[in-house]
Amino acid sequence: MNSEDVKKPAGETCIICDTEKAKGIHLYTSFVCTDCETDMIQTETEDPKYAYYVDKLRRVKTPPLYS
Ligand SMILES: [Zn+2]
């Protein structure tokens, strides 16, 4: 068994839904799952949900500072 060549089965934690997903895209150092990515694209800009996504993504660009 060459376990080092096998990818991690758990995947990564999505920054939008906070769920571990195997498939998704990387934004900077963060991970967005395919489900959220698709949902985001289909969300209208006037939809309140869109602001929620934007807020989540904003945290990707500017990580919280711990002082
Ligand atoms: Zn997600």
N, CA, C, O and the ligand as a Tripos MOL2 file, in Angstrom:
@<TRIPOS>MOLECULE
protein
  269   267    68     0     0
PROTEIN
NO_CHARGES

@<TRIPOS>ATOM
      1 N           0.8350   -1.2160    0.0000 N.3       1 MET1
      2 CA          0.0000    0.0000    0.0000 C.3       1 MET1
      3 C           0.8640    1.2590    0.0000 C.2       1 MET1
      4 O           1.6530    1.4830    0.9180 O.2       1 MET1
      5 N           0.7100    2.0580   -1.0160 N.am      2 ASN2
      6 CA          1.4530    3.3070   -1.0740 C.3       2 ASN2
      7 C           0.5070    4.4610   -0.7390 C.2       2 ASN2
      8 O           0.0110    5.1550   -1.6250 O.2       2 ASN2
      9 N           0.2770    4.6430    0.5250 N.am      3 SER3
     10 CA         -0.7290    5.5980    0.9650 C.3       3 SER3
     11 C          -0.3300    7.0490    0.6900 C.2       3 SER3
     12 O          -1.1920    7.9280    0.6620 O.2       3 SER3
     13 N           0.9420    7.3070    0.4890 N.am      4 GLU4
     14 CA          1.3860    8.6870    0.2710 C.3       4 GLU4
     15 C           0.9500    9.2200   -1.0900 C.2       4 GLU4
     16 O           0.8330   10.4310   -1.2760 O.2       4 GLU4
     17 N           0.7120    8.3300   -2.0280 N.am      5 ASP5
     18 CA          0.2920    8.7570   -3.3570 C.3       5 ASP5
     19 C          -1.2180    8.9490   -3.4590 C.2       5 ASP5
     20 O          -1.7190    9.4990   -4.4400 O.2       5 ASP5
     21 N          -1.9280    8.4960   -2.4510 N.am      6 VAL6
     22 CA         -3.3880    8.5990   -2.4720 C.3       6 VAL6
     23 C          -3.8280    9.9620   -1.9370 C.2       6 VAL6
     24 O          -3.3460   10.4240   -0.9020 O.2       6 VAL6
     25 N          -4.7480   10.5920   -2.6570 N.am      7 LYS7
     26 CA         -5.2600   11.8890   -2.2130 C.3       7 LYS7
     27 C          -6.1100   11.7230   -0.9640 C.2       7 LYS7
     28 O          -6.7100   10.6760   -0.7210 O.2       7 LYS7
     29 N          -6.1400   12.7830   -0.1920 N.am      8 LYS8
     30 CA         -6.9760   12.7480    1.0050 C.3       8 LYS8
     31 C          -8.4390   12.5840    0.6090 C.2       8 LYS8
     32 O          -8.9410   13.3490   -0.2160 O.2       8 LYS8
     33 N          -9.1160   11.6250    1.1680 N.am      9 PRO9
     34 CA        -10.5000   11.3580    0.7840 C.3       9 PRO9
     35 C         -11.4800   12.3860    1.3440 C.2       9 PRO9
     36 O         -12.5810   12.5490    0.8180 O.2       9 PRO9
     37 N         -11.0880   13.0620    2.3880 N.am     10 ALA10
     38 CA        -12.0240   13.9490    3.0740 C.3      10 ALA10
     39 C         -12.2950   15.2380    2.3010 C.2      10 ALA10
     40 O         -13.3530   15.8440    2.4660 O.2      10 ALA10
     41 N         -11.3540   15.6600    1.4650 N.am     11 GLY11
     42 CA        -11.5430   16.9150    0.7620 C.3      11 GLY11
     43 C         -11.1660   18.0990    1.6250 C.2      11 GLY11
     44 O         -10.3440   17.9910    2.5350 O.2      11 GLY11
     45 N         -11.7950   19.2570    1.3180 N.am     12 GLU12
     46 CA        -11.4720   20.4590    2.0730 C.3      12 GLU12
     47 C         -12.7370   21.1340    2.5620 C.2      12 GLU12
     48 O         -13.8300   20.8830    2.0550 O.2      12 GLU12
     49 N         -12.5730   21.9880    3.5470 N.am     13 THR13
     50 CA        -13.7360   22.6740    4.0950 C.3      13 THR13
     51 C         -14.0640   23.9210    3.2880 C.2      13 THR13
     52 O         -13.2260   24.8070    3.1240 O.2      13 THR13
     53 N         -15.2820   23.9790    2.7920 N.am     14 CYS14
     54 CA        -15.7570   25.1180    2.0060 C.3      14 CYS14
     55 C         -15.9700   26.3270    2.9220 C.2      14 CYS14
     56 O         -16.5230   26.2000    4.0140 O.2      14 CYS14
     57 N         -15.5230   27.5020    2.4610 N.am     15 ILE15
     58 CA        -15.6540   28.7060    3.2950 C.3      15 ILE15
     59 C         -17.0770   29.2340    3.3020 C.2      15 ILE15
     60 O         -17.4380   30.0080    4.1890 O.2      15 ILE15
     61 N         -17.8960   28.8360    2.3350 N.am     16 ILE16
     62 CA        -19.2680   29.3300    2.2630 C.3      16 ILE16
     63 C         -20.1940   28.4890    3.1430 C.2      16 ILE16
     64 O         -20.8770   29.0250    4.0150 O.2      16 ILE16
     65 N         -20.2170   27.1980    2.9190 N.am     17 CYS17
     66 CA        -21.1640   26.3400    3.6360 C.3      17 CYS17
     67 C         -20.5200   25.6350    4.8380 C.2      17 CYS17
     68 O         -21.1960   24.9540    5.6090 O.2      17 CYS17
     69 N         -19.2040   25.8100    4.9810 N.am     18 ASP18
     70 CA        -18.5160   25.2530    6.1420 C.3      18 ASP18
     71 C         -18.6100   23.7210    6.2020 C.2      18 ASP18
     72 O         -18.6300   23.1240    7.2780 O.2      18 ASP18
     73 N         -18.6660   23.1140    5.0300 N.am     19 THR19
     74 CA        -18.7910   21.6780    4.9520 C.3      19 THR19
     75 C         -17.6080   21.0900    4.1850 C.2      19 THR19
     76 O         -17.1200   21.6970    3.2310 O.2      19 THR19
     77 N         -17.1600   19.9380    4.5910 N.am     20 GLU20
     78 CA        -16.0650   19.2930    3.8750 C.3      20 GLU20
     79 C         -16.5570   18.6960    2.5680 C.2      20 GLU20
     80 O         -17.4330   17.8310    2.5550 O.2      20 GLU20
     81 N         -15.9830   19.1660    1.4760 N.am     21 LYS21
     82 CA        -16.3710   18.6930    0.1500 C.3      21 LYS21
     83 C         -15.1290   18.2680   -0.6220 C.2      21 LYS21
     84 O         -14.0450   18.8320   -0.4670 O.2      21 LYS21
     85 N         -15.3270   17.2560   -1.4550 N.am     22 ALA22
     86 CA        -14.1940   16.7410   -2.2240 C.3      22 ALA22
     87 C         -13.9160   17.5850   -3.4610 C.2      22 ALA22
     88 O         -12.7700   17.7210   -3.8880 O.2      22 ALA22
     89 N         -14.9910   18.1570   -4.0390 N.am     23 LYS23
     90 CA        -14.8210   18.9310   -5.2670 C.3      23 LYS23
     91 C         -15.0770   20.4030   -5.0310 C.2      23 LYS23
     92 O         -15.9730   20.7890   -4.2800 O.2      23 LYS23
     93 N         -14.2580   21.2230   -5.6970 N.am     24 GLY24
     94 CA        -14.4340   22.6500   -5.5590 C.3      24 GLY24
     95 C         -13.2840   23.4080   -6.1790 C.2      24 GLY24
     96 O         -12.3990   22.8250   -6.8050 O.2      24 GLY24
     97 N         -13.3090   24.7360   -5.9960 N.am     25 ILE25
     98 CA        -12.2520   25.5650   -6.5480 C.3      25 ILE25
     99 C         -11.5090   26.2640   -5.4190 C.2      25 ILE25
    100 O         -12.0200   26.4010   -4.3070 O.2      25 ILE25
    101 N         -10.2950   26.7000   -5.7270 N.am     26 HIS26
    102 CA         -9.5110   27.4280   -4.7370 C.3      26 HIS26
    103 C          -9.5090   28.9160   -5.0560 C.2      26 HIS26
    104 O          -9.2140   29.3350   -6.1760 O.2      26 HIS26
    105 N          -9.8440   29.6920   -4.0490 N.am     27 LEU27
    106 CA         -9.7680   31.1370   -4.1570 C.3      27 LEU27
    107 C          -8.7170   31.6020   -3.1650 C.2      27 LEU27
    108 O          -8.9110   31.5420   -1.9510 O.2      27 LEU27
    109 N          -7.5940   32.0700   -3.7100 N.am     28 TYR28
    110 CA         -6.4870   32.4320   -2.8490 C.3      28 TYR28
    111 C          -6.1000   31.2230   -2.0130 C.2      28 TYR28
    112 O          -5.7080   30.1990   -2.5730 O.2      28 TYR28
    113 N          -6.1970   31.3070   -0.7170 N.am     29 THR29
    114 CA         -5.8290   30.1630    0.1070 C.3      29 THR29
    115 C          -7.0580   29.4050    0.5790 C.2      29 THR29
    116 O          -6.9410   28.4240    1.3140 O.2      29 THR29
    117 N          -8.2420   29.8550    0.1580 N.am     30 SER30
    118 CA         -9.4690   29.2440    0.6440 C.3      30 SER30
    119 C         -10.1030   28.3410   -0.4040 C.2      30 SER30
    120 O          -9.7050   28.3200   -1.5690 O.2      30 SER30
    121 N         -11.0960   27.6030    0.0490 N.am     31 PHE31
    122 CA        -11.7390   26.6130   -0.7960 C.3      31 PHE31
    123 C         -13.2380   26.8550   -0.8720 C.2      31 PHE31
    124 O         -13.8970   27.0520    0.1490 O.2      31 PHE31
    125 N         -13.7740   26.8380   -2.0920 N.am     32 VAL32
    126 CA        -15.2120   26.9590   -2.2910 C.3      32 VAL32
    127 C         -15.6700   25.7180   -3.0450 C.2      32 VAL32
    128 O         -15.1390   25.3980   -4.1090 O.2      32 VAL32
    129 N         -16.6490   25.0290   -2.4950 N.am     33 CYS33
    130 CA        -17.0950   23.7860   -3.1180 C.3      33 CYS33
    131 C         -17.8980   24.0580   -4.3910 C.2      33 CYS33
    132 O         -18.3970   25.1630   -4.6030 O.2      33 CYS33
    133 N         -18.0090   23.0480   -5.2180 N.am     34 THR34
    134 CA        -18.6930   23.1800   -6.5070 C.3      34 THR34
    135 C         -20.1420   23.6090   -6.3210 C.2      34 THR34
    136 O         -20.6660   24.4030   -7.1020 O.2      34 THR34
    137 N         -20.7830   23.0850   -5.2880 N.am     35 ASP35
    138 CA        -22.1840   23.4200   -5.0240 C.3      35 ASP35
    139 C         -22.3560   24.9160   -4.7760 C.2      35 ASP35
    140 O         -23.2380   25.5570   -5.3480 O.2      35 ASP35
    141 N         -21.5030   25.4560   -3.9180 N.am     36 CYS36
    142 CA        -21.5920   26.8790   -3.5840 C.3      36 CYS36
    143 C         -21.1970   27.7470   -4.7690 C.2      36 CYS36
    144 O         -21.7830   28.8060   -4.9970 O.2      36 CYS36
    145 N         -20.2100   27.2980   -5.5150 N.am     37 GLU37
    146 CA        -19.7640   28.0500   -6.6760 C.3      37 GLU37
    147 C         -20.9040   28.1860   -7.6840 C.2      37 GLU37
    148 O         -21.1670   29.2720   -8.2010 O.2      37 GLU37
    149 N         -21.5770   27.0620   -7.9550 N.am     38 THR38
    150 CA        -22.7000   27.0540   -8.8870 C.3      38 THR38
    151 C         -23.8320   27.9340   -8.3690 C.2      38 THR38
    152 O         -24.4360   28.7050   -9.1160 O.2      38 THR38
    153 N         -24.1030   27.7990   -7.0790 N.am     39 ASP39
    154 CA        -25.1720   28.5630   -6.4530 C.3      39 ASP39
    155 C         -24.8850   30.0690   -6.5360 C.2      39 ASP39
    156 O         -25.7730   30.8810   -6.7930 O.2      39 ASP39
    157 N         -23.6200   30.4050   -6.3100 N.am     40 MET40
    158 CA        -23.1960   31.8000   -6.3280 C.3      40 MET40
    159 C         -23.3950   32.4210   -7.7000 C.2      40 MET40
    160 O         -23.8620   33.5520   -7.8270 O.2      40 MET40
    161 N         -23.0310   31.6590   -8.7240 N.am     41 ILE41
    162 CA        -23.1430   32.1340  -10.0990 C.3      41 ILE41
    163 C         -24.6010   32.3760  -10.4650 C.2      41 ILE41
    164 O         -24.9180   33.2990  -11.2150 O.2      41 ILE41
    165 N         -25.4920   31.5310   -9.9250 N.am     42 GLN42
    166 CA        -26.9060   31.6200  -10.2780 C.3      42 GLN42
    167 C         -27.6600   32.6380   -9.4380 C.2      42 GLN42
    168 O         -28.8190   32.9410   -9.7210 O.2      42 GLN42
    169 N         -27.0160   33.1640   -8.4160 N.am     43 THR43
    170 CA        -27.6840   34.1250   -7.5360 C.3      43 THR43
    171 C         -27.6830   35.5210   -8.1500 C.2      43 THR43
    172 O         -26.6500   36.0170   -8.5980 O.2      43 THR43
    173 N         -28.8570   36.1430   -8.1620 N.am     44 GLU44
    174 CA        -28.9790   37.5050   -8.6630 C.3      44 GLU44
    175 C         -28.3110   38.4650   -7.6950 C.2      44 GLU44
    176 O         -28.2650   38.2220   -6.4890 O.2      44 GLU44
    177 N         -27.7890   39.5680   -8.2440 N.am     45 THR45
    178 CA        -27.0690   40.5210   -7.3930 C.3      45 THR45
    179 C         -27.9780   41.2000   -6.3790 C.2      45 THR45
    180 O         -27.5110   41.6440   -5.3300 O.2      45 THR45
    181 N         -29.2980   41.2870   -6.6840 N.am     46 GLU46
    182 CA        -30.2270   41.9240   -5.7370 C.3      46 GLU46
    183 C         -30.7310   40.9520   -4.6740 C.2      46 GLU46
    184 O         -31.3980   41.3400   -3.7160 O.2      46 GLU46
    185 N         -30.3910   39.6720   -4.8710 N.am     47 ASP47
    186 CA        -30.7670   38.6570   -3.8840 C.3      47 ASP47
    187 C         -29.9360   38.8360   -2.6090 C.2      47 ASP47
    188 O         -28.7170   38.9900   -2.6740 O.2      47 ASP47
    189 N         -30.6160   38.8140   -1.4330 N.am     48 PRO48
    190 CA        -29.8870   38.9660   -0.1650 C.3      48 PRO48
    191 C         -28.7780   37.9280   -0.0010 C.2      48 PRO48
    192 O         -27.7730   38.1690    0.6680 O.2      48 PRO48
    193 N         -28.9820   36.7850   -0.6190 N.am     49 LYS49
    194 CA        -28.0030   35.7050   -0.5320 C.3      49 LYS49
    195 C         -26.6800   36.1000   -1.1910 C.2      49 LYS49
    196 O         -25.6080   35.6390   -0.7990 O.2      49 LYS49
    197 N         -26.7880   36.9650   -2.2020 N.am     50 TYR50
    198 CA        -25.6010   37.4000   -2.9280 C.3      50 TYR50
    199 C         -24.6740   38.1840   -1.9990 C.2      50 TYR50
    200 O         -23.4550   38.0140   -2.0290 O.2      50 TYR50
    201 N         -25.2680   39.0370   -1.1800 N.am     51 ALA51
    202 CA        -24.4950   39.8270   -0.2280 C.3      51 ALA51
    203 C         -23.7950   38.9230    0.7840 C.2      51 ALA51
    204 O         -22.6860   39.2030    1.2410 O.2      51 ALA51
    205 N         -24.4700   37.8440    1.1120 N.am     52 TYR52
    206 CA        -23.9150   36.8650    2.0420 C.3      52 TYR52
    207 C         -22.6610   36.2260    1.4450 C.2      52 TYR52
    208 O         -21.6470   36.0550    2.1220 O.2      52 TYR52
    209 N         -22.7560   35.8850    0.1810 N.am     53 TYR53
    210 CA        -21.6110   35.2830   -0.5040 C.3      53 TYR53
    211 C         -20.4590   36.2650   -0.6090 C.2      53 TYR53
    212 O         -19.3050   35.9200   -0.3530 O.2      53 TYR53
    213 N         -20.7850   37.4850   -0.9860 N.am     54 VAL54
    214 CA        -19.7630   38.5220   -1.1310 C.3      54 VAL54
    215 C         -19.0350   38.7380    0.1930 C.2      54 VAL54
    216 O         -17.8150   38.8930    0.2430 O.2      54 VAL54
    217 N         -19.8290   38.7420    1.2630 N.am     55 ASP55
    218 CA        -19.2460   38.9280    2.5970 C.3      55 ASP55
    219 C         -18.2920   37.7970    2.9340 C.2      55 ASP55
    220 O         -17.2180   38.0180    3.4930 O.2      55 ASP55
    221 N         -18.6950   36.5920    2.5910 N.am     56 LYS56
    222 CA        -17.8450   35.4270    2.8410 C.3      56 LYS56
    223 C         -16.5470   35.5180    2.0450 C.2      56 LYS56
    224 O         -15.4600   35.2450    2.5550 O.2      56 LYS56
    225 N         -16.6920   35.9050    0.7890 N.am     57 LEU57
    226 CA        -15.5300   35.9850   -0.0860 C.3      57 LEU57
    227 C         -14.6010   37.1220    0.3050 C.2      57 LEU57
    228 O         -13.3910   37.0500    0.0910 O.2      57 LEU57
    229 N         -15.1680   38.1560    0.8700 N.am     58 ARG58
    230 CA        -14.3570   39.2880    1.3030 C.3      58 ARG58
    231 C         -13.3740   38.8650    2.3940 C.2      58 ARG58
    232 O         -12.2580   39.3760    2.4910 O.2      58 ARG58
    233 N         -13.8240   37.9240    3.2030 N.am     59 ARG59
    234 CA        -12.9620   37.4250    4.2730 C.3      59 ARG59
    235 C         -11.7790   36.6380    3.7150 C.2      59 ARG59
    236 O         -10.7390   36.5040    4.3600 O.2      59 ARG59
    237 N         -11.9630   36.1240    2.5100 N.am     60 VAL60
    238 CA        -10.8750   35.3960    1.8660 C.3      60 VAL60
    239 C          -9.7370   36.3500    1.5380 C.2      60 VAL60
    240 O          -8.5650   36.0610    1.7760 O.2      60 VAL60
    241 N         -10.1210   37.5060    0.9790 N.am     61 LYS61
    242 CA         -9.1130   38.4900    0.5870 C.3      61 LYS61
    243 C          -8.4750   39.1460    1.8030 C.2      61 LYS61
    244 O          -7.2670   39.3810    1.8340 O.2      61 LYS61
    245 N          -9.2970   39.4360    2.7990 N.am     62 THR62
    246 CA         -8.7680   40.0920    3.9870 C.3      62 THR62
    247 C          -9.0050   39.2090    5.2050 C.2      62 THR62
    248 O         -10.0460   39.3050    5.8560 O.2      62 THR62
    249 N          -8.0630   38.3710    5.5030 N.am     63 PRO63
    250 CA         -8.2080   37.5100    6.6650 C.3      63 PRO63
    251 C          -8.2790   38.3060    7.9560 C.2      63 PRO63
    252 O          -7.6430   39.3530    8.0810 O.2      63 PRO63
    253 N          -9.0520   37.8120    8.9170 N.am     64 PRO64
    254 CA         -9.2090   38.5480   10.1780 C.3      64 PRO64
    255 C          -7.8850   38.7150   10.8990 C.2      64 PRO64
    256 O          -7.0630   37.8000   10.9520 O.2      64 PRO64
    257 N          -7.7020   39.8910   11.4460 N.am     65 LEU65
    258 CA         -6.4720   40.1650   12.1820 C.3      65 LEU65
    259 C          -6.7080   39.9370   13.6730 C.2      65 LEU65
    260 O          -7.6810   40.4170   14.2550 O.2      65 LEU65
    261 N          -5.8090   39.2080   14.2490 N.am     66 TYR66
    262 CA         -5.9230   38.9550   15.6710 C.3      66 TYR66
    263 C          -4.9590   39.8610   16.4130 C.2      66 TYR66
    264 O          -3.7420   39.7290   16.2880 O.2      66 TYR66
    265 N          -5.5060   40.7690   17.1750 N.am     67 SER67
    266 CA         -4.6520   41.7330   17.8740 C.3      67 SER67
    267 C          -4.6800   41.4880   19.3760 C.2      67 SER67
    268 O          -4.0190   42.2030   20.1300 O.2      67 SER67
    269 ZN        -19.8370   25.0440   -0.0630 Zn       68 ZN68
@<TRIPOS>BOND
     1     1     2 1
     2     2     3 1
     3     3     4 2
     4     3     5 am
     5     5     6 1
     6     6     7 1
     7     7     8 2
     8     7     9 am
     9     9    10 1
    10    10    11 1
    11    11    12 2
    12    11    13 am
    13    13    14 1
    14    14    15 1
    15    15    16 2
    16    15    17 am
    17    17    18 1
    18    18    19 1
    19    19    20 2
    20    19    21 am
    21    21    22 1
    22    22    23 1
    23    23    24 2
    24    23    25 am
    25    25    26 1
    26    26    27 1
    27    27    28 2
    28    27    29 am
    29    29    30 1
    30    30    31 1
    31    31    32 2
    32    31    33 am
    33    33    34 1
    34    34    35 1
    35    35    36 2
    36    35    37 am
    37    37    38 1
    38    38    39 1
    39    39    40 2
    40    39    41 am
    41    41    42 1
    42    42    43 1
    43    43    44 2
    44    43    45 am
    45    45    46 1
    46    46    47 1
    47    47    48 2
    48    47    49 am
    49    49    50 1
    50    50    51 1
    51    51    52 2
    52    51    53 am
    53    53    54 1
    54    54    55 1
    55    55    56 2
    56    55    57 am
    57    57    58 1
    58    58    59 1
    59    59    60 2
    60    59    61 am
    61    61    62 1
    62    62    63 1
    63    63    64 2
    64    63    65 am
    65    65    66 1
    66    66    67 1
    67    67    68 2
    68    67    69 am
    69    69    70 1
    70    70    71 1
    71    71    72 2
    72    71    73 am
    73    73    74 1
    74    74    75 1
    75    75    76 2
    76    75    77 am
    77    77    78 1
    78    78    79 1
    79    79    80 2
    80    79    81 am
    81    81    82 1
    82    82    83 1
    83    83    84 2
    84    83    85 am
    85    85    86 1
    86    86    87 1
    87    87    88 2
    88    87    89 am
    89    89    90 1
    90    90    91 1
    91    91    92 2
    92    91    93 am
    93    93    94 1
    94    94    95 1
    95    95    96 2
    96    95    97 am
    97    97    98 1
    98    98    99 1
    99    99   100 2
   100    99   101 am
   101   101   102 1
   102   102   103 1
   103   103   104 2
   104   103   105 am
   105   105   106 1
   106   106   107 1
   107   107   108 2
   108   107   109 am
   109   109   110 1
   110   110   111 1
   111   111   112 2
   112   111   113 am
   113   113   114 1
   114   114   115 1
   115   115   116 2
   116   115   117 am
   117   117   118 1
   118   118   119 1
   119   119   120 2
   120   119   121 am
   121   121   122 1
   122   122   123 1
   123   123   124 2
   124   123   125 am
   125   125   126 1
   126   126   127 1
   127   127   128 2
   128   127   129 am
   129   129   130 1
   130   130   131 1
   131   131   132 2
   132   131   133 am
   133   133   134 1
   134   134   135 1
   135   135   136 2
   136   135   137 am
   137   137   138 1
   138   138   139 1
   139   139   140 2
   140   139   141 am
   141   141   142 1
   142   142   143 1
   143   143   144 2
   144   143   145 am
   145   145   146 1
   146   146   147 1
   147   147   148 2
   148   147   149 am
   149   149   150 1
   150   150   151 1
   151   151   152 2
   152   151   153 am
   153   153   154 1
   154   154   155 1
   155   155   156 2
   156   155   157 am
   157   157   158 1
   158   158   159 1
   159   159   160 2
   160   159   161 am
   161   161   162 1
   162   162   163 1
   163   163   164 2
   164   163   165 am
   165   165   166 1
   166   166   167 1
   167   167   168 2
   168   167   169 am
   169   169   170 1
   170   170   171 1
   171   171   172 2
   172   171   173 am
   173   173   174 1
   174   174   175 1
   175   175   176 2
   176   175   177 am
   177   177   178 1
   178   178   179 1
   179   179   180 2
   180   179   181 am
   181   181   182 1
   182   182   183 1
   183   183   184 2
   184   183   185 am
   185   185   186 1
   186   186   187 1
   187   187   188 2
   188   187   189 am
   189   189   190 1
   190   190   191 1
   191   191   192 2
   192   191   193 am
   193   193   194 1
   194   194   195 1
   195   195   196 2
   196   195   197 am
   197   197   198 1
   198   198   199 1
   199   199   200 2
   200   199   201 am
   201   201   202 1
   202   202   203 1
   203   203   204 2
   204   203   205 am
   205   205   206 1
   206   206   207 1
   207   207   208 2
   208   207   209 am
   209   209   210 1
   210   210   211 1
   211   211   212 2
   212   211   213 am
   213   213   214 1
   214   214   215 1
   215   215   216 2
   216   215   217 am
   217   217   218 1
   218   218   219 1
   219   219   220 2
   220   219   221 am
   221   221   222 1
   222   222   223 1
   223   223   224 2
   224   223   225 am
   225   225   226 1
   226   226   227 1
   227   227   228 2
   228   227   229 am
   229   229   230 1
   230   230   231 1
   231   231   232 2
   232   231   233 am
   233   233   234 1
   234   234   235 1
   235   235   236 2
   236   235   237 am
   237   237   238 1
   238   238   239 1
   239   239   240 2
   240   239   241 am
   241   241   242 1
   242   242   243 1
   243   243   244 2
   244   243   245 am
   245   245   246 1
   246   246   247 1
   247   247   248 2
   248   247   249 am
   249   249   250 1
   250   250   251 1
   251   251   252 2
   252   251   253 am
   253   253   254 1
   254   254   255 1
   255   255   256 2
   256   255   257 am
   257   257   258 1
   258   258   259 1
   259   259   260 2
   260   259   261 am
   261   261   262 1
   262   262   263 1
   263   263   264 2
   264   263   265 am
   265   265   266 1
   266   266   267 1
   267   267   268 2
@<TRIPOS>SUBSTRUCTURE
     1 MET1         2 RESIDUE 1 A MET
     2 ASN2         6 RESIDUE 1 A ASN
     3 SER3        10 RESIDUE 1 A SER
     4 GLU4        14 RESIDUE 1 A GLU
     5 ASP5        18 RESIDUE 1 A ASP
     6 VAL6        22 RESIDUE 1 A VAL
     7 LYS7        26 RESIDUE 1 A LYS
     8 LYS8        30 RESIDUE 1 A LYS
     9 PRO9        34 RESIDUE 1 A PRO
    10 ALA10       38 RESIDUE 1 A ALA
    11 GLY11       42 RESIDUE 1 A GLY
    12 GLU12       46 RESIDUE 1 A GLU
    13 THR13       50 RESIDUE 1 A THR
    14 CYS14       54 RESIDUE 1 A CYS
    15 ILE15       58 RESIDUE 1 A ILE
    16 ILE16       62 RESIDUE 1 A ILE
    17 CYS17       66 RESIDUE 1 A CYS
    18 ASP18       70 RESIDUE 1 A ASP
    19 THR19       74 RESIDUE 1 A THR
    20 GLU20       78 RESIDUE 1 A GLU
    21 LYS21       82 RESIDUE 1 A LYS
    22 ALA22       86 RESIDUE 1 A ALA
    23 LYS23       90 RESIDUE 1 A LYS
    24 GLY24       94 RESIDUE 1 A GLY
    25 ILE25       98 RESIDUE 1 A ILE
    26 HIS26      102 RESIDUE 1 A HIS
    27 LEU27      106 RESIDUE 1 A LEU
    28 TYR28      110 RESIDUE 1 A TYR
    29 THR29      114 RESIDUE 1 A THR
    30 SER30      118 RESIDUE 1 A SER
    31 PHE31      122 RESIDUE 1 A PHE
    32 VAL32      126 RESIDUE 1 A VAL
    33 CYS33      130 RESIDUE 1 A CYS
    34 THR34      134 RESIDUE 1 A THR
    35 ASP35      138 RESIDUE 1 A ASP
    36 CYS36      142 RESIDUE 1 A CYS
    37 GLU37      146 RESIDUE 1 A GLU
    38 THR38      150 RESIDUE 1 A THR
    39 ASP39      154 RESIDUE 1 A ASP
    40 MET40      158 RESIDUE 1 A MET
    41 ILE41      162 RESIDUE 1 A ILE
    42 GLN42      166 RESIDUE 1 A GLN
    43 THR43      170 RESIDUE 1 A THR
    44 GLU44      174 RESIDUE 1 A GLU
    45 THR45      178 RESIDUE 1 A THR
    46 GLU46      182 RESIDUE 1 A GLU
    47 ASP47      186 RESIDUE 1 A ASP
    48 PRO48      190 RESIDUE 1 A PRO
    49 LYS49      194 RESIDUE 1 A LYS
    50 TYR50      198 RESIDUE 1 A TYR
    51 ALA51      202 RESIDUE 1 A ALA
    52 TYR52      206 RESIDUE 1 A TYR
    53 TYR53      210 RESIDUE 1 A TYR
    54 VAL54      214 RESIDUE 1 A VAL
    55 ASP55      218 RESIDUE 1 A ASP
    56 LYS56      222 RESIDUE 1 A LYS
    57 LEU57      226 RESIDUE 1 A LEU
    58 ARG58      230 RESIDUE 1 A ARG
    59 ARG59      234 RESIDUE 1 A ARG
    60 VAL60      238 RESIDUE 1 A VAL
    61 LYS61      242 RESIDUE 1 A LYS
    62 THR62      246 RESIDUE 1 A THR
    63 PRO63      250 RESIDUE 1 A PRO
    64 PRO64      254 RESIDUE 1 A PRO
    65 LEU65      258 RESIDUE 1 A LEU
    66 TYR66      262 RESIDUE 1 A TYR
    67 SER67      266 RESIDUE 1 A SER
    68 ZN68       269 GROUP 0 **** ****
